[in-house]
């Protein structure tokens, strides 16, 4: 079913746009409505979405036979960004499962200088503690799954642009 909906580069770009936008909106919803505050690695995993959402929208709008190369290379960029994001999600999941240590920025209070900050309104979330799990996967784990689906959609669209 997914392959038939990706029958053209325009459809692939639209699928990448919709999936990416829905994912980042979901992340914001979990944060703002659900109260699940992101750690530094969670915030870094959003960067790919912030790049892919507008890029895929531009590609969907610009898609035409005379712009085939532009759309193809744009979808390659989207696919590579989401593959890199999946890798970051795997890394973050490993930190949560205590398979390896996370970066120093994920330990509460790391990098503070210049006196004591006002922590009364600051929420410190450690990268090595999963705040939520569904079907055994944390937010980082689900990000891996979604990032791979989006990467597949983008790279399948590249193939359709040939």
Secondary structure, DSSP 8 states (H G I E B T S, - for coil): -HHHHTSSHHHHHHHHHHHHHHHHHHHHHHHHTT-----HHHHHHHHHHHHHHHHHHHHHHH--GGGHHHHHHHHHHHHHHHHHHHHHHHHHHHHHTTSS---GGGSTTTT--SS----TT-----TTS-S-EETTEEHHHHHHHHHHHHHHHHHHHHHHT-
